[in-house]
Amino acid sequence: MMKERIILGIDPGTTIMGFGLIKIVGKKMEFVQMNELDLKKYSDHYLKLKLIFERTIELIDTHNPDEIAIEAPFFGKNVQSMLKLGRAQGVAMAAGLSREIPITEYLPKKIKMAITGSGNASKEQVAKMLQSLLGLKTLPKNLDSTDGLAAAVCHFYNSGRIEIGKNYTGWDAFVKQNESRVTKRTTKK
């Protein structure tokens, strides 16, 4: 009997969160779903974070993914945008960690490289390659969902390699692998 596993890919964002799911049967990849969470109509940043968390939990509870692949924030010049994107990624990761699902982060260039062979590929090139690889009949209007799907496909392609990115199996593993980022509380006497 062939082992099956589900990979949830997430492209975090506070305007649109894209996601895609693939099923792996043996060494073959099958498309399950892709969609997006549109957050443009909400002005409250904290409400957006809550909705990202809730949607991620809903996806986990519905599809029972074995692993989550998430696009790591890219480094830009706008610090406020980076902070918001990092928070969006953090709440999506927290949702997965709360269900004890292993999470792997991939840099955008690594995802593009895995899908198209070029780390500088456009969103459109990534989407077209996914359409070809997975036999998708149509592509969505916004390409955030294909970016989420690309993270899942990238993870499939990188499975079994020695170095696949940062991998967390729970809060303890996250803290252990990020000790330099964790601040220790001290009590004043």
Accessible surface in RSA format (square Angstrom, percent):
REM  Atomic radii and reference values for relative SASA: ProtOr
REM  Chains: A
REM  Algorithm: Lee & Richards
REM  Probe-radius: 1.40
REM  Slices: 20
REM RES _ NUM      All-atoms   Total-Side   Main-Chain    Non-polar    All polar
REM                ABS   REL    ABS   REL    ABS   REL    ABS   REL    ABS   REL
RES MET A   1   243.90 126.3 153.50 101.6  90.40 215.2 131.54 111.8 112.36 148.9
RES MET A   2   128.50  66.5 111.96  74.1  16.54  39.4 110.92  94.3  17.57  23.3
RES LYS A   3   163.61  79.8 146.98  90.2  16.63  39.6 110.39  99.4  53.22  56.7
RES GLU A   4    98.54  56.6  78.45  59.4  20.09  47.8  22.27  43.1  76.27  62.3
RES ARG A   5    42.38  17.8  41.10  20.9   1.29   3.1  16.45  22.5  25.93  15.7
RES ILE A   6    30.59  17.4  30.59  22.8   0.00   0.0  30.59  22.0   0.00   0.0
RES ILE A   7     0.00   0.0   0.00   0.0   0.00   0.0   0.00   0.0   0.00   0.0
RES LEU A   8     0.02   0.0   0.02   0.0   0.00   0.0   0.02   0.0   0.00   0.0
RES GLY A   9     0.00   0.0   0.00   N/A   0.00   0.0   0.00   0.0   0.00   0.0
RES ILE A  10     0.20   0.1   0.20   0.2   0.00   0.0   0.20   0.1   0.00   0.0
RES ASP A  11    13.84   9.7  13.77  13.7   0.06   0.2   0.00   0.0  13.84  13.8
RES PRO A  12     8.23   6.0   2.39   2.2   5.84  21.2   2.39   2.0   5.84  36.3
RES GLY A  13     9.72  12.0   0.00   N/A   9.72  12.0   9.72  26.7   0.00   0.0
RES THR A  14    19.75  14.0  16.46  16.7   3.29   7.8   0.48   0.6  19.27  29.1
RES THR A  15    70.08  49.8  69.34  70.3   0.74   1.8  39.40  52.9  30.68  46.4
RES ILE A  16    19.08  10.9  13.38  10.0   5.69  13.7  13.38   9.6   5.69  15.4
RES MET A  17     0.00   0.0   0.00   0.0   0.00   0.0   0.00   0.0   0.00   0.0
RES GLY A  18     0.00   0.0   0.00   N/A   0.00   0.0   0.00   0.0   0.00   0.0
RES PHE A  19     0.14   0.1   0.14   0.1   0.00   0.0   0.14   0.1   0.00   0.0
RES GLY A  20     0.00   0.0   0.00   N/A   0.00   0.0   0.00   0.0   0.00   0.0
RES LEU A  21     0.00   0.0   0.00   0.0   0.00   0.0   0.00   0.0   0.00   0.0
RES ILE A  22     0.00   0.0   0.00   0.0   0.00   0.0   0.00   0.0   0.00   0.0
RES LYS A  23    59.36  29.0  59.36  36.4   0.00   0.0  13.44  12.1  45.92  48.9
RES ILE A  24     3.48   2.0   3.47   2.6   0.01   0.0   3.47   2.5   0.01   0.0
RES VAL A  25    30.33  20.0  28.66  25.9   1.67   4.0  28.66  24.9   1.67   4.5
RES GLY A  26    34.66  42.7   0.00   N/A  34.66  42.7  19.38  53.2  15.28  34.2
RES LYS A  27   188.74  92.1 168.42 103.3  20.33  48.4 112.66 101.4  76.08  81.0
RES LYS A  28   154.09  75.2 150.46  92.3   3.62   8.6  96.58  86.9  57.51  61.3
RES MET A  29    37.14  19.2  13.89   9.2  23.24  55.3  13.89  11.8  23.24  30.8
RES GLU A  30    78.15  44.9  73.38  55.5   4.77  11.4  32.32  62.5  45.83  37.4
RES PHE A  31    76.94  38.5  50.95  31.6  25.99  67.6  50.95  30.9  25.99  74.4
RES VAL A  32    55.42  36.5  29.74  26.9  25.68  61.9  33.52  29.1  21.90  59.4
RES GLN A  33    48.73  27.2  46.59  34.1   2.14   5.1  22.26  47.4  26.47  20.1
RES MET A  34    32.91  17.0  15.36  10.2  17.56  41.8  15.36  13.1  17.56  23.3
RES ASN A  35    69.88  48.2  65.90  63.7   3.97   9.6   5.28  12.7  64.59  62.4
RES GLU A  36    45.86  26.3  29.58  22.4  16.29  38.8  13.62  26.3  32.25  26.3
RES LEU A  37    33.04  18.4  31.61  22.6   1.43   3.6  33.04  23.2   0.00   0.0
RES ASP A  38    65.70  46.0  56.37  56.1   9.33  22.1  25.82  60.8  39.88  39.8
RES LEU A  39     0.00   0.0   0.00   0.0   0.00   0.0   0.00   0.0   0.00   0.0
RES LYS A  40   115.85  56.5  88.97  54.6  26.89  64.0  64.87  58.4  50.98  54.3
RES LYS A  41   166.85  81.4 126.67  77.7  40.19  95.7  82.77  74.5  84.08  89.6
RES TYR A  42    65.64  30.6  59.62  33.9   6.01  15.7  35.11  26.4  30.53  37.6
RES SER A  43   117.08  98.9  80.78 107.8  36.30  83.6  54.23 115.5  62.85  88.0
RES ASP A  44    74.43  52.1  65.43  65.1   9.00  21.3  29.54  69.5  44.89  44.8
RES HIS A  45    26.65  14.6  22.65  15.7   4.00  10.2  21.38  22.0   5.27   6.1
RES TYR A  46   153.29  71.6 147.01  83.6   6.27  16.3 111.68  83.9  41.61  51.3
RES LEU A  47    64.57  36.0  59.95  42.9   4.62  11.6  63.91  44.9   0.66   1.8
RES LYS A  48    30.54  14.9  30.54  18.7   0.00   0.0   0.89   0.8  29.65  31.6
RES LEU A  49    19.75  11.0  19.16  13.7   0.59   1.5  19.38  13.6   0.37   1.0
RES LYS A  50   114.17  55.7 106.55  65.4   7.63  18.2  84.23  75.8  29.94  31.9
RES LEU A  51    38.40  21.4  36.92  26.4   1.48   3.7  36.94  25.9   1.46   3.9
RES ILE A  52     0.00   0.0   0.00   0.0   0.00   0.0   0.00   0.0   0.00   0.0
RES PHE A  53    71.73  35.9  71.73  44.4   0.00   0.0  71.73  43.5   0.00   0.0
RES GLU A  54    76.49  43.9  70.37  53.2   6.12  14.6  38.20  73.9  38.29  31.3
RES ARG A  55    49.57  20.8  47.10  24.0   2.47   5.9  15.76  21.5  33.81  20.5
RES THR A  56     0.00   0.0   0.00   0.0   0.00   0.0   0.00   0.0   0.00   0.0
RES ILE A  57    26.35  15.0  26.35  19.6   0.00   0.0  26.35  19.0   0.00   0.0
RES GLU A  58    93.68  53.8  88.24  66.8   5.43  12.9  31.43  60.8  62.24  50.8
RES LEU A  59     2.17   1.2   1.99   1.4   0.18   0.4   2.12   1.5   0.05   0.1
RES ILE A  60     6.67   3.8   6.67   5.0   0.00   0.0   6.67   4.8   0.00   0.0
RES ASP A  61    77.72  54.4  54.94  54.7  22.78  53.9  30.30  71.3  47.42  47.3
RES THR A  62    91.67  65.2  62.75  63.6  28.92  68.9  52.69  70.8  38.98  58.9
RES HIS A  63    47.07  25.7  34.34  23.9  12.74  32.6  24.03  24.8  23.05  26.8
RES ASN A  64   106.38  73.4  94.24  91.1  12.14  29.2  31.14  74.9  75.24  72.7
RES PRO A  65     8.12   5.9   0.00   0.0   8.12  29.5   0.00   0.0   8.12  50.5
RES ASP A  66    68.56  48.0  56.23  56.0  12.33  29.1  17.97  42.3  50.59  50.5
RES GLU A  67    33.64  19.3  33.64  25.4   0.00   0.0  12.50  24.2  21.13  17.3
RES ILE A  68     1.33   0.8   1.10   0.8   0.23   0.5   1.10   0.8   0.23   0.6
RES ALA A  69     0.00   0.0   0.00   0.0   0.00   0.0   0.00   0.0   0.00   0.0
RES ILE A  70     0.31   0.2   0.31   0.2   0.00   0.0   0.31   0.2   0.00   0.0
RES GLU A  71    26.68  15.3  26.07  19.7   0.60   1.4   1.34   2.6  25.34  20.7
RES ALA A  72    10.65   9.8   9.53  14.7   1.12   2.5   9.53  13.4   1.12   3.0
RES PRO A  73    32.85  23.9  28.31  25.8   4.55  16.5  29.71  24.5   3.14  19.5
RES PHE A  74   116.16  58.1 112.93  69.9   3.23   8.4 115.81  70.2   0.34   1.0
RES PHE A  75   175.28  87.7 145.75  90.3  29.54  76.9 146.04  88.5  29.24  83.7
RES GLY A  76    35.90  44.3   0.00   N/A  35.90  44.3  20.73  56.9  15.16  34.0
RES LYS A  77   207.41 101.2 176.90 108.5  30.51  72.6 126.39 113.8  81.02  86.3
RES ASN A  78    87.38  60.3  76.57  74.0  10.82  26.1  31.20  75.1  56.19  54.3
RES VAL A  79   107.22  70.6 103.77  93.9   3.45   8.3 103.77  90.2   3.45   9.4
RES GLN A  80   111.94  62.6 111.39  81.4   0.54   1.3  51.11 108.8  60.83  46.1
RES SER A  81    60.30  51.0  51.86  69.2   8.44  19.5  31.77  67.6  28.54  40.0
RES MET A  82    53.72  27.8  47.83  31.7   5.89  14.0  47.80  40.6   5.91   7.8
RES LEU A  83    82.57  46.0  75.60  54.1   6.96  17.5  81.74  57.4   0.83   2.2
RES LYS A  84    87.81  42.8  87.81  53.9   0.00   0.0  32.07  28.9  55.74  59.4
RES LEU A  85    31.33  17.5  30.00  21.5   1.34   3.4  30.93  21.7   0.41   1.1
RES GLY A  86    27.23  33.6   0.00   N/A  27.23  33.6  19.39  53.2   7.84  17.6
RES ARG A  87    90.47  38.0  81.52  41.6   8.95  21.3  28.42  38.8  62.06  37.6
RES ALA A  88     0.00   0.0   0.00   0.0   0.00   0.0   0.00   0.0   0.00   0.0
RES GLN A  89    12.41   6.9  12.41   9.1   0.00   0.0   0.00   0.0  12.41   9.4
RES GLY A  90    32.43  40.0   0.00   N/A  32.43  40.0  27.77  76.2   4.65  10.4
RES VAL A  91    34.72  22.8  34.18  30.9   0.54   1.3  34.59  30.1   0.12   0.3
RES ALA A  92     0.51   0.5   0.00   0.0   0.51   1.2   0.15   0.2   0.36   1.0
RES MET A  93    15.30   7.9  14.73   9.7   0.58   1.4   7.49   6.4   7.82  10.4
RES ALA A  94    22.80  21.0  22.05  34.0   0.75   1.7  22.05  31.0   0.75   2.0
RES ALA A  95     0.00   0.0   0.00   0.0   0.00   0.0   0.00   0.0   0.00   0.0
RES GLY A  96     0.00   0.0   0.00   N/A   0.00   0.0   0.00   0.0   0.00   0.0
RES LEU A  97     4.95   2.8   2.39   1.7   2.55   6.4   2.39   1.7   2.55   6.9
RES SER A  98    55.52  46.9  26.21  35.0  29.31  67.5  32.05  68.2  23.48  32.9
RES ARG A  99   106.97  44.9  84.79  43.2  22.18  52.8  32.22  44.0  74.75  45.3
RES GLU A 100   135.51  77.8 117.33  88.8  18.18  43.3  30.69  59.4 104.82  85.6
RES ILE A 101    13.67   7.8  13.15   9.8   0.52   1.3  13.67   9.8   0.00   0.0
RES PRO A 102    42.27  30.8  41.72  38.0   0.55   2.0  41.72  34.4   0.55   3.4
RES ILE A 103     0.09   0.1   0.09   0.1   0.00   0.0   0.09   0.1   0.00   0.0
RES THR A 104     2.03   1.4   2.02   2.1   0.00   0.0   0.00   0.0   2.03   3.1
RES GLU A 105    25.95  14.9  21.27  16.1   4.67  11.1   5.77  11.2  20.18  16.5
RES TYR A 106     2.95   1.4   0.48   0.3   2.46   6.4   2.95   2.2   0.00   0.0
RES LEU A 107   100.30  55.9  98.06  70.2   2.24   5.6  98.06  68.9   2.24   6.0
RES PRO A 108    22.49  16.4  21.52  19.6   0.97   3.5  22.32  18.4   0.17   1.0
RES LYS A 109   121.29  59.2 120.25  73.8   1.04   2.5 100.03  90.0  21.26  22.7
RES LYS A 110    79.44  38.8  72.63  44.6   6.81  16.2  47.15  42.4  32.30  34.4
RES ILE A 111     5.46   3.1   5.46   4.1   0.00   0.0   5.46   3.9   0.00   0.0
RES LYS A 112    59.88  29.2  59.88  36.7   0.00   0.0  18.39  16.6  41.49  44.2
RES MET A 113   105.63  54.7 100.43  66.5   5.20  12.4  89.32  75.9  16.32  21.6
RES ALA A 114    30.49  28.0   4.75   7.3  25.74  58.5  16.18  22.8  14.31  37.9
RES ILE A 115     9.22   5.2   0.00   0.0   9.22  22.2   0.06   0.0   9.16  24.9
RES THR A 116    34.75  24.7   8.28   8.4  26.47  63.1  10.63  14.3  24.13  36.5
RES GLY A 117    53.19  65.6   0.00   N/A  53.19  65.6  29.09  79.8  24.09  54.0
RES SER A 118    49.95  42.2  46.40  61.9   3.55   8.2  34.04  72.5  15.91  22.3
RES GLY A 119    11.92  14.7   0.00   N/A  11.92  14.7   7.11  19.5   4.81  10.8
RES ASN A 120   119.42  82.4  91.21  88.1  28.21  67.9  31.73  76.4  87.69  84.8
RES ALA A 121     4.88   4.5   1.39   2.1   3.49   7.9   3.87   5.5   1.01   2.7
RES SER A 122    47.01  39.7  37.52  50.1   9.49  21.9  41.82  89.1   5.19   7.3
RES LYS A 123    88.62  43.2  84.51  51.9   4.11   9.8  77.92  70.1  10.70  11.4
RES GLU A 124   106.78  61.3 105.34  79.7   1.43   3.4  56.74 109.7  50.04  40.9
RES GLN A 125   104.23  58.3  97.09  71.0   7.14  17.0  34.79  74.1  69.44  52.7
RES VAL A 126     3.64   2.4   3.64   3.3   0.00   0.0   3.64   3.2   0.00   0.0
RES ALA A 127     0.57   0.5   0.57   0.9   0.00   0.0   0.57   0.8   0.00   0.0
RES LYS A 128   128.58  62.7 124.42  76.3   4.16   9.9  81.32  73.2  47.26  50.3
RES MET A 129    74.02  38.3  70.87  46.9   3.15   7.5  58.49  49.7  15.53  20.6
RES LEU A 130     0.00   0.0   0.00   0.0   0.00   0.0   0.00   0.0   0.00   0.0
RES GLN A 131    38.22  21.4  36.13  26.4   2.09   5.0  11.09  23.6  27.13  20.6
RES SER A 132    88.09  74.4  57.15  76.3  30.95  71.3  32.18  68.5  55.91  78.3
RES LEU A 133    74.20  41.3  43.19  30.9  31.01  78.0  47.49  33.3  26.71  71.9
RES LEU A 134    23.41  13.0   1.01   0.7  22.40  56.3   6.61   4.6  16.79  45.2
RES GLY A 135    58.15  71.7   0.00   N/A  58.15  71.7  35.81  98.3  22.34  50.0
RES LEU A 136    18.18  10.1   8.07   5.8  10.11  25.4  11.13   7.8   7.05  19.0
RES LYS A 137   187.35  91.4 155.96  95.7  31.39  74.7 114.85 103.4  72.49  77.2
RES THR A 138   107.05  76.1  97.13  98.5   9.93  23.7  68.52  92.0  38.53  58.3
RES LEU A 139    48.90  27.2  22.98  16.4  25.92  65.2  23.58  16.6  25.32  68.1
RES PRO A 140    42.28  30.8  24.13  22.0  18.15  66.0  36.16  29.9   6.12  38.0
RES LYS A 141   199.26  97.2 159.50  97.9  39.76  94.7 113.56 102.2  85.69  91.3
RES ASN A 142    45.47  31.4  39.88  38.5   5.59  13.5   5.56  13.4  39.90  38.6
RES LEU A 143    27.02  15.0  21.35  15.3   5.66  14.2  21.36  15.0   5.66  15.2
RES ASP A 144    29.26  20.5  29.17  29.0   0.09   0.2   0.00   0.0  29.26  29.2
RES SER A 145     1.76   1.5   1.76   2.4   0.00   0.0   0.36   0.8   1.41   2.0
RES THR A 146     0.08   0.1   0.08   0.1   0.00   0.0   0.00   0.0   0.08   0.1
RES ASP A 147    16.25  11.4  15.28  15.2   0.96   2.3   3.91   9.2  12.34  12.3
RES GLY A 148     0.00   0.0   0.00   N/A   0.00   0.0   0.00   0.0   0.00   0.0
RES LEU A 149     0.00   0.0   0.00   0.0   0.00   0.0   0.00   0.0   0.00   0.0
RES ALA A 150     0.71   0.7   0.71   1.1   0.00   0.0   0.71   1.0   0.00   0.0
RES ALA A 151     0.00   0.0   0.00   0.0   0.00   0.0   0.00   0.0   0.00   0.0
RES ALA A 152     0.00   0.0   0.00   0.0   0.00   0.0   0.00   0.0   0.00   0.0
RES VAL A 153     0.00   0.0   0.00   0.0   0.00   0.0   0.00   0.0   0.00   0.0
RES CYS A 154     0.00   0.0   0.00   0.0   0.00   0.0   0.00   0.0   0.00   0.0
RES HIS A 155     3.60   2.0   3.60   2.5   0.00   0.0   3.43   3.5   0.17   0.2
RES PHE A 156    34.19  17.1  27.83  17.2   6.36  16.5  27.83  16.9   6.36  18.2
RES TYR A 157    73.71  34.4  58.39  33.2  15.32  39.9  53.30  40.1  20.40  25.2
RES ASN A 158     4.05   2.8   4.05   3.9   0.00   0.0   0.00   0.0   4.05   3.9
RES SER A 159    39.00  33.0  17.58  23.5  21.43  49.4  19.48  41.5  19.52  27.3
RES GLY A 160    82.30 101.5   0.00   N/A  82.30 101.5  42.73 117.3  39.57  88.6
RES ARG A 161   150.04  63.0 134.41  68.5  15.63  37.2  44.69  61.1 105.35  63.8
RES ILE A 162   182.63 103.9 149.05 111.0  33.58  80.9 156.13 112.4  26.50  71.9
RES GLU A 163   128.16  73.6 118.54  89.7   9.61  22.9  60.16 116.4  67.99  55.5
RES ILE A 164    25.55  14.5  24.58  18.3   0.97   2.3  24.58  17.7   0.97   2.6
RES GLY A 165    32.84  40.5   0.00   N/A  32.84  40.5  19.17  52.6  13.67  30.6
RES LYS A 166   104.63  51.0 100.97  62.0   3.66   8.7  69.25  62.3  35.38  37.7
RES ASN A 167    54.86  37.8  51.17  49.4   3.69   8.9  18.99  45.7  35.86  34.7
RES TYR A 168     0.26   0.1   0.26   0.1   0.00   0.0   0.16   0.1   0.10   0.1
RES THR A 169    85.80  61.0  75.78  76.8  10.01  23.9  56.34  75.7  29.45  44.5
RES GLY A 170    12.91  15.9   0.00   N/A  12.91  15.9  12.91  35.4   0.00   0.0
RES TRP A 171   131.02  52.6 126.89  61.4   4.13   9.7 113.20  60.4  17.82  28.9
RES ASP A 172   126.60  88.7 118.81 118.3   7.79  18.4  39.10  92.0  87.50  87.3
RES ALA A 173    22.83  21.0  15.32  23.6   7.51  17.1  21.03  29.6   1.80   4.8
RES PHE A 174    39.02  19.5  39.02  24.2   0.00   0.0  39.02  23.7   0.00   0.0
RES VAL A 175    66.58  43.8  66.58  60.3   0.00   0.0  66.58  57.9   0.00   0.0
RES LYS A 176   155.26  75.7 142.63  87.5  12.63  30.1  86.56  77.9  68.71  73.2
RES GLN A 177   104.63  58.5  68.91  50.4  35.72  85.1  37.77  80.4  66.86  50.7
RES ASN A 178     6.00   4.1   3.15   3.0   2.85   6.9   2.87   6.9   3.14   3.0
RES GLU A 179   112.67  64.7 101.53  76.8  11.13  26.5  30.98  59.9  81.69  66.7
RES SER A 180   117.46  99.3  71.98  96.1  45.49 104.8  60.03 127.8  57.43  80.5
RES ARG A 181   151.32  63.5 120.83  61.6  30.49  72.6  56.93  77.8  94.39  57.2
RES VAL A 182    58.66  38.6  44.57  40.3  14.09  34.0  48.48  42.1  10.18  27.6
RES THR A 183   121.53  86.4 102.87 104.3  18.67  44.5  77.68 104.3  43.85  66.3
RES LYS A 184   174.26  85.0 146.71  90.0  27.55  65.6 109.81  98.8  64.45  68.7
RES ARG A 185   231.72  97.3 198.12 101.0  33.60  80.0  75.81 103.6 155.91  94.5
RES THR A 186   121.44  86.4  93.85  95.1  27.59  65.8  68.87  92.5  52.57  79.5
RES THR A 187   117.14  83.3  93.68  95.0  23.46  55.9  78.31 105.2  38.83  58.7
RES LYS A 188   202.72  98.9 167.73 102.9  34.99  83.3 115.55 104.0  87.17  92.8
RES LYS A 189   238.02 116.1 157.01  96.3  81.01 192.9 135.06 121.6 102.96 109.7
END  Absolute sums over single chains surface
CHAIN  1 A    11145.4       9069.0       2076.4       6411.1       4734.3
END  Absolute sums over all chains
TOTAL         11145.4       9069.0       2076.4       6411.1       4734.3
